[in-house]
Amino acid sequence: MDTSERMIAVPACEGLASFRLAALPVTRGLYAEIIGRCPADGGDDRLPVTGVTWWDTVLFCNALSARDGLAPVYRVDAGRMTWDRDADGYRLPSEAEWEHACRAGSSGPHYGPLDEVAWFRDNSGDRLRTAGGKAPNAWGFHDMLGNVWDWCWDAHDGGYRVMRGGGWFDERWSCRASARRRSHPSLMLDDAGFRVARST
């Protein structure tokens, strides 16, 4: 079962419609299956894919949509990416959607004891870990905190894009539901991955 088949319904909340989100970040195996190559050489296919730009993630969403017979969400015109909100395909979560799914009804910085739910600097052995290796949150999402930062749709401070959740090399304070980071959409980072969403 690949990431696109393990989608969990996220209930609506004030200001957000219900949507579906992948239980796991996109893995190297799924990325290679859809795109034909993986940016990271070797290693376990069950590791989250890293070394992908924000642009790579949205193109992956369109390719995965095409594989599954869904309407692609993203359109590129003159180097500008737009979101077709009527399309039924895969997409990146918005930052607000990501945080709502991460918290899963909790109100603290973590949805459980951090050592039990996240890979971060103190327990990762300074390396990326298999997706889903830690306990999920109350709604069934794994690796929302730690392991890899998740690219989100939202722009931040001009041409940058938002990432959420913390990664395998981050200190404890970076792995929390409210943590955010920004990066240029053309940069490939060894601690940044993504997960897919769908509108309902």
GROMACS elastic network, one bead per residue, 0.5 to 0.9 nm:
[ bonds ]
;  ai    aj funct       b0    kb
    1     4     6  0.81657   500
    1     5     6  0.61515   500
    1     6     6  0.72431   500
    2     5     6  0.55292   500
    2     6     6  0.67791   500
    2    26     6  0.85662   500
    2    27     6  0.85248   500
    2    29     6  0.86814   500
    2    30     6  0.65816   500
    3     6     6  0.52712   500
    3     7     6  0.72938   500
    3    22     6  0.60573   500
    3    23     6  0.71815   500
    3    24     6  0.62792   500
    3    25     6  0.72420   500
    3    26     6  0.60527   500
    3    27     6  0.75049   500
    3    30     6  0.72463   500
    3   195     6  0.82174   500
    3   196     6  0.81105   500
    4     7     6  0.62150   500
    4    21     6  0.88041   500
    4    22     6  0.64039   500
    4    23     6  0.88843   500
    4    26     6  0.83914   500
    4    30     6  0.88681   500
    4    64     6  0.80988   500
    4    90     6  0.83960   500
    4   196     6  0.73287   500
    4   197     6  0.87025   500
    5    22     6  0.78682   500
    6    21     6  0.82620   500
    6    22     6  0.56647   500
    6    23     6  0.57775   500
    6    24     6  0.76921   500
    7    20     6  0.57710   500
    7    21     6  0.51628   500
    7    23     6  0.58541   500
    7    24     6  0.86519   500
    7   196     6  0.85241   500
    7   197     6  0.77603   500
    7   198     6  0.84884   500
    8    19     6  0.83967   500
    8    20     6  0.52730   500
    8    21     6  0.53801   500
    8    22     6  0.61424   500
    8    23     6  0.62714   500
    8   139     6  0.78082   500
    8   140     6  0.74995   500
    8   141     6  0.79453   500
    9    18     6  0.72036   500
    9    19     6  0.59374   500
    9    21     6  0.66382   500
    9   139     6  0.86844   500
    9   200     6  0.86042   500
   10    17     6  0.88341   500
   10    18     6  0.55809   500
   10    19     6  0.54182   500
   10    20     6  0.56543   500
   10    21     6  0.70537   500
   10    97     6  0.86885   500
   10   100     6  0.82822   500
   10   101     6  0.65082   500
   10   104     6  0.85193   500
   10   139     6  0.79050   500
   11    16     6  0.87180   500
   11    17     6  0.75086   500
   11    19     6  0.70555   500
   11    20     6  0.87213   500
   11   101     6  0.87293   500
   12    15     6  0.80301   500
   12    16     6  0.55173   500
   12    19     6  0.75164   500
   13    16     6  0.52637   500
   13    17     6  0.67216   500
   13    18     6  0.75626   500
   13   100     6  0.82266   500
   14    17     6  0.80862   500
   16    19     6  0.86691   500
   16    96     6  0.78688   500
   16    97     6  0.71928   500
   16   100     6  0.88631   500
   17    97     6  0.89164   500
   17   199     6  0.83000   500
   17   200     6  0.81670   500
   18    97     6  0.89944   500
   18   199     6  0.73011   500
   18   200     6  0.63964   500
   19    97     6  0.82359   500
   19   197     6  0.71323   500
   19   198     6  0.59080   500
   19   200     6  0.50648   500
   20   196     6  0.85458   500
   20   197     6  0.54411   500
   20   198     6  0.50806   500
   20   199     6  0.62866   500
   20   200     6  0.68033   500
   21    24     6  0.86309   500
   21    92     6  0.89602   500
   21    93     6  0.76024   500
   21    97     6  0.89876   500
   21    98     6  0.86139   500
   21   101     6  0.79635   500
   21   141     6  0.84529   500
   21   195     6  0.74195   500
   21   196     6  0.59946   500
   21   198     6  0.64649   500
   21   199     6  0.88526   500
   22    25     6  0.68815   500
   22    26     6  0.82055   500
   22   141     6  0.75219   500
   22   195     6  0.59909   500
   22   196     6  0.55725   500
   22   197     6  0.61987   500
   22   198     6  0.87696   500
   23   132     6  0.83923   500
   23   136     6  0.86161   500
   23   139     6  0.89123   500
   23   140     6  0.63852   500
   23   142     6  0.59583   500
   23   143     6  0.85565   500
   23   195     6  0.81337   500
   24    27     6  0.80407   500
   24    48     6  0.83576   500
   24   131     6  0.63818   500
   24   132     6  0.63602   500
   24   141     6  0.65021   500
   24   142     6  0.55811   500
   24   143     6  0.67752   500
   24   144     6  0.82786   500
   24   194     6  0.89341   500
   24   195     6  0.66136   500
   24   196     6  0.87734   500
   25    47     6  0.88725   500
   25    48     6  0.58635   500
   25    49     6  0.78395   500
   25   131     6  0.67625   500
   25   132     6  0.84718   500
   25   142     6  0.80015   500
   25   143     6  0.73005   500
   25   144     6  0.84076   500
   25   148     6  0.82067   500
   25   150     6  0.77725   500
   25   193     6  0.69291   500
   25   194     6  0.54734   500
   25   196     6  0.75301   500
   26    29     6  0.83052   500
   26    30     6  0.65358   500
   26    31     6  0.67509   500
   26    46     6  0.88784   500
   26    47     6  0.84801   500
   26    48     6  0.56681   500
   26    49     6  0.61020   500
   26   131     6  0.84532   500
   26   193     6  0.72441   500
   26   194     6  0.60597   500
   26   195     6  0.53165   500
   26   196     6  0.73544   500
   27    30     6  0.53698   500
   27    31     6  0.61604   500
   27    32     6  0.85952   500
   27    45     6  0.64427   500
   27    46     6  0.54731   500
   27    47     6  0.54013   500
   27    50     6  0.86161   500
   27   130     6  0.86995   500
   27   131     6  0.71898   500
   27   193     6  0.86954   500
   27   195     6  0.89821   500
   28    31     6  0.51026   500
   28    32     6  0.60489   500
   28    33     6  0.84985   500
   28    37     6  0.89072   500
   28    38     6  0.61953   500
   28    39     6  0.83261   500
   28    40     6  0.77548   500
   28    43     6  0.87112   500
   28    44     6  0.76347   500
   28    46     6  0.63155   500
   28    47     6  0.58844   500
   28    48     6  0.57381   500
   28    50     6  0.78914   500
   29    32     6  0.53083   500
   29    33     6  0.61772   500
   29    34     6  0.87777   500
   29    38     6  0.78740   500
   29    44     6  0.80538   500
   29    46     6  0.63203   500
   29    47     6  0.79518   500
   29    48     6  0.86231   500
   29    49     6  0.80859   500
   30    34     6  0.62236   500
   30    35     6  0.84729   500
   30    45     6  0.78248   500
   30    46     6  0.85879   500
   30    49     6  0.86088   500
   31    34     6  0.53274   500
   31    35     6  0.58473   500
   31    36     6  0.75576   500
   31    37     6  0.72507   500
   31    38     6  0.62884   500
   31    39     6  0.89476   500
   31    49     6  0.69533   500
   31    60     6  0.75498   500
   32    35     6  0.52604   500
   32    39     6  0.85080   500
   32    45     6  0.87962   500
   33    36     6  0.55499   500
   33    37     6  0.73758   500
   33    38     6  0.86542   500
   34    37     6  0.81604   500
   34    60     6  0.72936   500
   34    63     6  0.66251   500
   34    64     6  0.63521   500
   34    67     6  0.78210   500
   35    38     6  0.75741   500
   35    60     6  0.69126   500
   35    63     6  0.73896   500
   35    64     6  0.87165   500
   37    40     6  0.88742   500
   38    41     6  0.68331   500
   38    42     6  0.89153   500
   38    49     6  0.75859   500
   38    50     6  0.88811   500
   38    51     6  0.89073   500
   39    49     6  0.76794   500
   39    50     6  0.71694   500
   39    51     6  0.58602   500
   39    52     6  0.68827   500
   40    43     6  0.79866   500
   40    49     6  0.73361   500
   40    50     6  0.68667   500
   40    51     6  0.66955   500
   40   190     6  0.89011   500
   42    45     6  0.83128   500
   43    46     6  0.85926   500
   43    47     6  0.76156   500
   44    47     6  0.56390   500
   44   130     6  0.76123   500
   45    48     6  0.80248   500
   45    49     6  0.85647   500
   45   130     6  0.85729   500
   46    49     6  0.86160   500
   46   129     6  0.87236   500
   46   130     6  0.55149   500
   46   131     6  0.60648   500
   46   132     6  0.88722   500
   47    50     6  0.87048   500
   47   128     6  0.71786   500
   47   129     6  0.61127   500
   47   131     6  0.54339   500
   48   128     6  0.78697   500
   48   129     6  0.77433   500
   48   130     6  0.67711   500
   48   131     6  0.57106   500
   48   147     6  0.81582   500
   48   148     6  0.72849   500
   48   192     6  0.89233   500
   48   193     6  0.65259   500
   48   194     6  0.81478   500
   49    52     6  0.73363   500
   49   148     6  0.87483   500
   49   190     6  0.89808   500
   49   192     6  0.80954   500
   49   193     6  0.56983   500
   49   194     6  0.78400   500
   50    53     6  0.86903   500
   50   148     6  0.77115   500
   50   188     6  0.76680   500
   50   189     6  0.66457   500
   50   190     6  0.54032   500
   50   191     6  0.61919   500
   50   192     6  0.54330   500
   50   194     6  0.83189   500
   51   187     6  0.82233   500
   51   190     6  0.51699   500
   51   191     6  0.75671   500
   51   192     6  0.67831   500
   51   193     6  0.73889   500
   52    55     6  0.79260   500
   52    56     6  0.56710   500
   52    57     6  0.67042   500
   52   186     6  0.86350   500
   52   187     6  0.76849   500
   52   188     6  0.50620   500
   52   189     6  0.68717   500
   52   190     6  0.83633   500
   52   192     6  0.72725   500
   52   193     6  0.66897   500
   52   194     6  0.87235   500
   53    57     6  0.64748   500
   53   151     6  0.87165   500
   53   184     6  0.83809   500
   53   185     6  0.57450   500
   53   186     6  0.51901   500
   53   187     6  0.52941   500
   53   189     6  0.75346   500
   53   192     6  0.84751   500
   53   193     6  0.86100   500
   54    57     6  0.51309   500
   54    58     6  0.66067   500
   54    59     6  0.88076   500
   54   151     6  0.65558   500
   54   152     6  0.82656   500
   54   153     6  0.84755   500
   54   161     6  0.74154   500
   54   183     6  0.87801   500
   54   184     6  0.79860   500
   54   186     6  0.63961   500
   54   187     6  0.75868   500
   54   188     6  0.81790   500
   54   193     6  0.89831   500
   54   194     6  0.88398   500
   55    58     6  0.54516   500
   55    59     6  0.63220   500
   55    60     6  0.86105   500
   55    81     6  0.87753   500
   55   185     6  0.60709   500
   55   186     6  0.64945   500
   56    59     6  0.52075   500
   56    60     6  0.60537   500
   56    61     6  0.86870   500
   56   185     6  0.88454   500
   56   186     6  0.84542   500
   57    60     6  0.50194   500
   57    61     6  0.62895   500
   57    62     6  0.88565   500
   57    91     6  0.85862   500
   57    92     6  0.77238   500
   57   151     6  0.79002   500
   57   193     6  0.83351   500
   57   194     6  0.70807   500
   57   195     6  0.87710   500
   57   196     6  0.88898   500
   58    61     6  0.50037   500
   58    62     6  0.64821   500
   58    63     6  0.87518   500
   58    73     6  0.86746   500
   58    74     6  0.68885   500
   58    81     6  0.87948   500
   58    90     6  0.88241   500
   58    91     6  0.67287   500
   58    92     6  0.70139   500
   58   153     6  0.85978   500
   59    62     6  0.51647   500
   59    63     6  0.62546   500
   59    64     6  0.86422   500
   59    74     6  0.77604   500
   60    64     6  0.60239   500
   60    65     6  0.84310   500
   60    90     6  0.88331   500
   60    91     6  0.88415   500
   61    64     6  0.51763   500
   61    65     6  0.61094   500
   61    66     6  0.86638   500
   61    72     6  0.75012   500
   61    73     6  0.77574   500
   61    74     6  0.80844   500
   61    89     6  0.75563   500
   61    90     6  0.51061   500
   61    91     6  0.53855   500
   61    92     6  0.75128   500
   61   196     6  0.70734   500
   61   197     6  0.89372   500
   62    65     6  0.50103   500
   62    66     6  0.62322   500
   62    67     6  0.87190   500
   62    70     6  0.87627   500
   62    71     6  0.80353   500
   62    73     6  0.64702   500
   62    74     6  0.65836   500
   62    75     6  0.88974   500
   62    89     6  0.71834   500
   62    90     6  0.67004   500
   62    91     6  0.76082   500
   63    66     6  0.50671   500
   63    67     6  0.62943   500
   63    68     6  0.87681   500
   63    72     6  0.77138   500
   63    90     6  0.88913   500
   64    67     6  0.50495   500
   64    68     6  0.63320   500
   64    69     6  0.86647   500
   64    70     6  0.84065   500
   64    72     6  0.85166   500
   64    89     6  0.80518   500
   64    90     6  0.69358   500
   65    68     6  0.52036   500
   65    69     6  0.61116   500
   65    71     6  0.62836   500
   65    72     6  0.55979   500
   65    73     6  0.81104   500
   65    88     6  0.83047   500
   65    90     6  0.56050   500
   65    91     6  0.87134   500
   66    69     6  0.50900   500
   66    70     6  0.57249   500
   66    71     6  0.69189   500
   66    72     6  0.66903   500
   66    89     6  0.80513   500
   67    70     6  0.76345   500
   68    89     6  0.84130   500
   69    89     6  0.83582   500
   70    73     6  0.88693   500
   70    87     6  0.78245   500
   70    88     6  0.59518   500
   70    90     6  0.79628   500
   71    86     6  0.88693   500
   71    87     6  0.52493   500
   71    88     6  0.54871   500
   71    89     6  0.50372   500
   71    90     6  0.84705   500
   72    75     6  0.78288   500
   72    84     6  0.80396   500
   72    87     6  0.62552   500
   72    88     6  0.72013   500
   72    89     6  0.51015   500
   72    90     6  0.70795   500
   72    91     6  0.84100   500
   73    82     6  0.82913   500
   73    83     6  0.57005   500
   73    84     6  0.50844   500
   73    85     6  0.69124   500
   73    86     6  0.78690   500
   73    87     6  0.52005   500
   73    88     6  0.69446   500
   73    89     6  0.55506   500
   73    90     6  0.66295   500
   73    91     6  0.63658   500
   74    81     6  0.65359   500
   74    82     6  0.56563   500
   74    84     6  0.60541   500
   74    85     6  0.89447   500
   74    87     6  0.86179   500
   74    89     6  0.89632   500
   74    91     6  0.77337   500
   75    80     6  0.80380   500
   75    81     6  0.56415   500
   75    82     6  0.52791   500
   75    83     6  0.65749   500
   75    84     6  0.72760   500
   76    79     6  0.60412   500
   76    80     6  0.54469   500
   76    82     6  0.65003   500
   77    80     6  0.52142   500
   77    81     6  0.65721   500
   77    82     6  0.79890   500
   78    81     6  0.84980   500
   83    86     6  0.87996   500
   83    87     6  0.85758   500
   83    91     6  0.86363   500
   84    87     6  0.56380   500
   84    88     6  0.89993   500
   85    88     6  0.80603   500
   85   199     6  0.82230   500
   86   199     6  0.88181   500
   87    90     6  0.87394   500
   87   199     6  0.83879   500
   88   198     6  0.67949   500
   88   199     6  0.65311   500
   88   200     6  0.77995   500
   89   197     6  0.85405   500
   89   198     6  0.62322   500
   89   199     6  0.78816   500
   90   196     6  0.60217   500
   90   197     6  0.56067   500
   90   198     6  0.50413   500
   90   199     6  0.80408   500
   91   153     6  0.81850   500
   91   195     6  0.85972   500
   91   196     6  0.55236   500
   91   197     6  0.51657   500
   91   198     6  0.60233   500
   91   199     6  0.83495   500
   92   151     6  0.73835   500
   92   152     6  0.55640   500
   92   153     6  0.54661   500
   92   194     6  0.75889   500
   92   195     6  0.67437   500
   92   196     6  0.52143   500
   92   197     6  0.55734   500
   92   198     6  0.80820   500
   93    96     6  0.79368   500
   93    97     6  0.57711   500
   93    98     6  0.57915   500
   93   151     6  0.83376   500
   93   152     6  0.55004   500
   93   153     6  0.60464   500
   93   154     6  0.85888   500
   93   195     6  0.77820   500
   93   196     6  0.67435   500
   93   197     6  0.54688   500
   93   198     6  0.80051   500
   94    97     6  0.51104   500
   94    98     6  0.61288   500
   94    99     6  0.87077   500
   94   152     6  0.54927   500
   94   153     6  0.50756   500
   94   154     6  0.59480   500
   94   197     6  0.89955   500
   95    98     6  0.50867   500
   95    99     6  0.63167   500
   95   100     6  0.86798   500
   95   151     6  0.88323   500
   95   152     6  0.56695   500
   95   153     6  0.68568   500
   95   154     6  0.61716   500
   95   162     6  0.73455   500
   95   163     6  0.80614   500
   95   164     6  0.75793   500
   96    99     6  0.52673   500
   96   100     6  0.61778   500
   96   101     6  0.86711   500
   97   100     6  0.51390   500
   97   101     6  0.61867   500
   97   102     6  0.84946   500
   98   101     6  0.52752   500
   98   102     6  0.60413   500
   98   103     6  0.86645   500
   98   144     6  0.84712   500
   98   150     6  0.86791   500
   98   152     6  0.75806   500
   98   164     6  0.77094   500
   99   103     6  0.60586   500
   99   104     6  0.84879   500
   99   144     6  0.89317   500
   99   164     6  0.80691   500
   99   165     6  0.86842   500
   99   177     6  0.62175   500
   99   178     6  0.71534   500
  100   103     6  0.54206   500
  100   104     6  0.62476   500
  100   105     6  0.76438   500
  100   177     6  0.88804   500
  101   104     6  0.51891   500
  101   105     6  0.82428   500
  101   137     6  0.88670   500
  101   139     6  0.76403   500
  101   141     6  0.76687   500
  101   144     6  0.83983   500
  102   105     6  0.85479   500
  102   106     6  0.86722   500
  102   110     6  0.86064   500
  102   111     6  0.74551   500
  102   137     6  0.72967   500
  102   139     6  0.86316   500
  102   141     6  0.73449   500
  102   144     6  0.57035   500
  102   145     6  0.77867   500
  102   165     6  0.83995   500
  102   177     6  0.63270   500
  103   106     6  0.50255   500
  103   107     6  0.66928   500
  103   108     6  0.79670   500
  103   109     6  0.82700   500
  103   110     6  0.73704   500
  103   111     6  0.59327   500
  103   137     6  0.77112   500
  103   138     6  0.84948   500
  103   139     6  0.89930   500
  103   144     6  0.89335   500
  103   177     6  0.63742   500
  104   107     6  0.86866   500
  104   111     6  0.73849   500
  104   137     6  0.66216   500
  104   138     6  0.58519   500
  104   139     6  0.57865   500
  104   140     6  0.87862   500
  104   141     6  0.86866   500
  105   111     6  0.85407   500
  105   138     6  0.78298   500
  105   139     6  0.86248   500
  106   109     6  0.85277   500
  106   110     6  0.78922   500
  106   111     6  0.59870   500
  106   112     6  0.89177   500
  106   138     6  0.85470   500
  107   110     6  0.80425   500
  107   111     6  0.79145   500
  107   177     6  0.89890   500
  108   111     6  0.68780   500
  108   112     6  0.88730   500
  108   176     6  0.85389   500
  108   177     6  0.78754   500
  109   112     6  0.89207   500
  109   175     6  0.82696   500
  109   177     6  0.52978   500
  109   178     6  0.67709   500
  109   179     6  0.87801   500
  110   113     6  0.69582   500
  110   114     6  0.65584   500
  110   117     6  0.84698   500
  110   145     6  0.78126   500
  110   175     6  0.78253   500
  110   176     6  0.54163   500
  110   177     6  0.60331   500
  111   114     6  0.79872   500
  111   117     6  0.77891   500
  111   136     6  0.86869   500
  111   137     6  0.58950   500
  111   138     6  0.76588   500
  111   145     6  0.88083   500
  111   176     6  0.85832   500
  111   177     6  0.79603   500
  112   115     6  0.84876   500
  112   116     6  0.70293   500
  112   117     6  0.62796   500
  112   135     6  0.85443   500
  112   136     6  0.87512   500
  112   137     6  0.71571   500
  112   138     6  0.89747   500
  113   116     6  0.54615   500
  113   117     6  0.64653   500
  113   118     6  0.85649   500
  114   117     6  0.52377   500
  114   118     6  0.55708   500
  114   119     6  0.82707   500
  114   120     6  0.87955   500
  114   145     6  0.82816   500
  114   146     6  0.89476   500
  114   172     6  0.79166   500
  114   175     6  0.80853   500
  114   176     6  0.87322   500
  115   118     6  0.58037   500
  115   119     6  0.72137   500
  115   120     6  0.82836   500
  115   122     6  0.85095   500
  115   123     6  0.72468   500
  115   134     6  0.84831   500
  116   119     6  0.84620   500
  116   134     6  0.60323   500
  116   135     6  0.59837   500
  116   136     6  0.89334   500
  117   133     6  0.85493   500
  117   136     6  0.64060   500
  117   137     6  0.75892   500
  117   142     6  0.76059   500
  117   143     6  0.70814   500
  117   144     6  0.84682   500
  117   145     6  0.71488   500
  117   146     6  0.81472   500
  118   123     6  0.85357   500
  118   124     6  0.87554   500
  118   133     6  0.86458   500
  118   134     6  0.61019   500
  118   135     6  0.78881   500
  118   142     6  0.85055   500
  118   143     6  0.61885   500
  118   144     6  0.78246   500
  118   145     6  0.53855   500
  118   147     6  0.66601   500
  118   166     6  0.89942   500
  118   167     6  0.86156   500
  118   168     6  0.82697   500
  118   175     6  0.76826   500
  119   122     6  0.79675   500
  119   123     6  0.60298   500
  119   124     6  0.51319   500
  119   125     6  0.89312   500
  119   128     6  0.81016   500
  119   129     6  0.72839   500
  119   133     6  0.86311   500
  119   134     6  0.75364   500
  119   143     6  0.78492   500
  119   145     6  0.76401   500
  119   148     6  0.86292   500
  119   167     6  0.71485   500
  119   168     6  0.52920   500
  119   169     6  0.83550   500
  119   170     6  0.89584   500
  119   175     6  0.88844   500
  120   123     6  0.57540   500
  120   124     6  0.53719   500
  120   125     6  0.85214   500
  120   126     6  0.80618   500
  120   127     6  0.89772   500
  120   145     6  0.85344   500
  120   146     6  0.53689   500
  120   147     6  0.63577   500
  120   166     6  0.77093   500
  120   167     6  0.59754   500
  120   169     6  0.55253   500
  120   170     6  0.55278   500
  120   171     6  0.64254   500
  120   172     6  0.66476   500
  120   174     6  0.88511   500
  120   175     6  0.73752   500
  121   124     6  0.56424   500
  121   125     6  0.71139   500
  121   126     6  0.62128   500
  121   127     6  0.86600   500
  121   146     6  0.89349   500
  121   167     6  0.81781   500
  121   168     6  0.57490   500
  121   170     6  0.52955   500
  121   171     6  0.55026   500
  121   172     6  0.72429   500
  122   125     6  0.74143   500
  122   126     6  0.83196   500
  122   168     6  0.88512   500
  122   169     6  0.83736   500
  122   170     6  0.85823   500
  122   171     6  0.72953   500
  122   172     6  0.75721   500
  123   126     6  0.79035   500
  123   168     6  0.84122   500
  124   127     6  0.57635   500
  124   128     6  0.70275   500
  124   129     6  0.70758   500
  124   147     6  0.79558   500
  124   168     6  0.59172   500
  124   169     6  0.74853   500
  125   128     6  0.84176   500
  125   168     6  0.85439   500
  125   169     6  0.88264   500
  126   168     6  0.67574   500
  126   169     6  0.60128   500
  127   147     6  0.85370   500
  127   168     6  0.63741   500
  127   169     6  0.73135   500
  128   131     6  0.89541   500
  128   147     6  0.60517   500
  128   148     6  0.76734   500
  128   167     6  0.84124   500
  128   168     6  0.58846   500
  128   169     6  0.83793   500
  128   190     6  0.87992   500
  128   191     6  0.77429   500
  129   132     6  0.86577   500
  129   133     6  0.72949   500
  129   147     6  0.64067   500
  129   168     6  0.77599   500
  130   133     6  0.58223   500
  130   147     6  0.85017   500
  131   134     6  0.81668   500
  131   142     6  0.74691   500
  131   143     6  0.69184   500
  131   147     6  0.79180   500
  132   135     6  0.73846   500
  132   136     6  0.75975   500
  132   141     6  0.84480   500
  132   142     6  0.51880   500
  132   143     6  0.63043   500
  133   136     6  0.89004   500
  133   142     6  0.77974   500
  133   143     6  0.80415   500
  134   142     6  0.67317   500
  134   143     6  0.70178   500
  135   140     6  0.86147   500
  135   141     6  0.85873   500
  135   142     6  0.65228   500
  135   143     6  0.82391   500
  136   139     6  0.74814   500
  136   140     6  0.50954   500
  136   141     6  0.50217   500
  136   143     6  0.72140   500
  136   144     6  0.83022   500
  137   140     6  0.53450   500
  137   141     6  0.54561   500
  137   142     6  0.66290   500
  137   143     6  0.87960   500
  137   144     6  0.81975   500
  138   141     6  0.75905   500
  141   144     6  0.66280   500
  142   145     6  0.80263   500
  143   146     6  0.59701   500
  143   147     6  0.62658   500
  143   148     6  0.75024   500
  143   165     6  0.83017   500
  144   147     6  0.83099   500
  144   148     6  0.83185   500
  144   149     6  0.81945   500
  144   150     6  0.78963   500
  144   164     6  0.82542   500
  144   165     6  0.58127   500
  144   166     6  0.82854   500
  144   175     6  0.88816   500
  144   176     6  0.89125   500
  144   177     6  0.81099   500
  145   148     6  0.78173   500
  145   149     6  0.78224   500
  145   164     6  0.82266   500
  145   166     6  0.57316   500
  145   167     6  0.72641   500
  145   174     6  0.88377   500
  145   175     6  0.53290   500
  145   176     6  0.62628   500
  145   177     6  0.71138   500
  146   149     6  0.69001   500
  146   165     6  0.60354   500
  146   168     6  0.54966   500
  146   169     6  0.83555   500
  146   170     6  0.76258   500
  146   172     6  0.88793   500
  146   174     6  0.83678   500
  146   175     6  0.55954   500
  146   176     6  0.83841   500
  147   165     6  0.86415   500
  147   166     6  0.70416   500
  147   169     6  0.79164   500
  147   170     6  0.88878   500
  147   191     6  0.73436   500
  147   192     6  0.87044   500
  148   164     6  0.88665   500
  148   165     6  0.74432   500
  148   166     6  0.63064   500
  148   168     6  0.62248   500
  148   169     6  0.89356   500
  148   190     6  0.84090   500
  148   191     6  0.50130   500
  148   192     6  0.50621   500
  148   193     6  0.55730   500
  148   194     6  0.78113   500
  149   163     6  0.57943   500
  149   164     6  0.54100   500
  149   165     6  0.52522   500
  149   167     6  0.52189   500
  149   168     6  0.86374   500
  149   180     6  0.88775   500
  149   181     6  0.84693   500
  149   191     6  0.61668   500
  149   193     6  0.58172   500
  149   194     6  0.71576   500
  150   162     6  0.83965   500
  150   163     6  0.51329   500
  150   164     6  0.52121   500
  150   165     6  0.65027   500
  150   166     6  0.81004   500
  150   167     6  0.88628   500
  150   192     6  0.60526   500
  150   193     6  0.51792   500
  150   195     6  0.66397   500
  151   154     6  0.87422   500
  151   161     6  0.74415   500
  151   162     6  0.60976   500
  151   164     6  0.66677   500
  151   182     6  0.89402   500
  151   192     6  0.69286   500
  151   193     6  0.63223   500
  151   194     6  0.51185   500
  151   195     6  0.77787   500
  152   155     6  0.84724   500
  152   161     6  0.70859   500
  152   162     6  0.55473   500
  152   163     6  0.56397   500
  152   164     6  0.72725   500
  152   194     6  0.75373   500
  152   195     6  0.86701   500
  153   161     6  0.70180   500
  153   162     6  0.71154   500
  153   163     6  0.87838   500
  154   160     6  0.86458   500
  154   161     6  0.58105   500
  154   162     6  0.57732   500
  154   163     6  0.87361   500
  155   158     6  0.69152   500
  155   159     6  0.66527   500
  155   160     6  0.56547   500
  155   162     6  0.61810   500
  155   182     6  0.85900   500
  156   159     6  0.68675   500
  156   160     6  0.52049   500
  156   161     6  0.54580   500
  156   162     6  0.61784   500
  156   182     6  0.68594   500
  156   183     6  0.87487   500
  157   160     6  0.60570   500
  157   161     6  0.82326   500
  157   182     6  0.85096   500
  158   161     6  0.85714   500
  159   183     6  0.87147   500
  159   184     6  0.66125   500
  159   185     6  0.75858   500
  160   182     6  0.60112   500
  160   183     6  0.52718   500
  160   185     6  0.61077   500
  161   181     6  0.84130   500
  161   182     6  0.54353   500
  161   183     6  0.55882   500
  161   184     6  0.61656   500
  161   185     6  0.59174   500
  162   180     6  0.67608   500
  162   181     6  0.58144   500
  162   183     6  0.66838   500
  162   184     6  0.89166   500
  162   185     6  0.89966   500
  163   166     6  0.83776   500
  163   179     6  0.86794   500
  163   180     6  0.58030   500
  163   181     6  0.51290   500
  163   182     6  0.57986   500
  163   183     6  0.75689   500
  163   192     6  0.77288   500
  163   193     6  0.88820   500
  163   194     6  0.86757   500
  164   175     6  0.88356   500
  164   176     6  0.87818   500
  164   177     6  0.78588   500
  164   178     6  0.78426   500
  164   179     6  0.60495   500
  164   181     6  0.63185   500
  164   182     6  0.86262   500
  165   174     6  0.74132   500
  165   175     6  0.55771   500
  165   176     6  0.60994   500
  165   177     6  0.62216   500
  165   178     6  0.76550   500
  165   179     6  0.59046   500
  165   180     6  0.68076   500
  165   181     6  0.86337   500
  166   169     6  0.83080   500
  166   170     6  0.62316   500
  166   171     6  0.84318   500
  166   172     6  0.86684   500
  166   173     6  0.88006   500
  166   174     6  0.53552   500
  166   176     6  0.71016   500
  166   177     6  0.89134   500
  166   179     6  0.69880   500
  166   180     6  0.78639   500
  166   181     6  0.84475   500
  166   191     6  0.84345   500
  166   192     6  0.87739   500
  167   170     6  0.53783   500
  167   171     6  0.85760   500
  167   174     6  0.79680   500
  167   175     6  0.70675   500
  167   191     6  0.56994   500
  167   192     6  0.73664   500
  168   171     6  0.85716   500
  168   191     6  0.68208   500
  169   191     6  0.75436   500
  170   173     6  0.79392   500
  170   174     6  0.59945   500
  170   175     6  0.71325   500
  171   174     6  0.56669   500
  171   175     6  0.71758   500
  172   175     6  0.55194   500
  172   176     6  0.79852   500
  173   176     6  0.66953   500
  173   179     6  0.83182   500
  174   178     6  0.88520   500
  174   179     6  0.58996   500
  174   180     6  0.82282   500
  175   178     6  0.85069   500
  175   179     6  0.66050   500
  176   179     6  0.53759   500
  176   180     6  0.88861   500
  177   180     6  0.85507   500
  182   185     6  0.89769   500
  183   186     6  0.83301   500
  183   187     6  0.70173   500
  184   187     6  0.56346   500
  185   188     6  0.83394   500
  188   191     6  0.89607   500
  188   192     6  0.77190   500
  189   192     6  0.54080   500
  189   193     6  0.82876   500
  190   193     6  0.83038   500
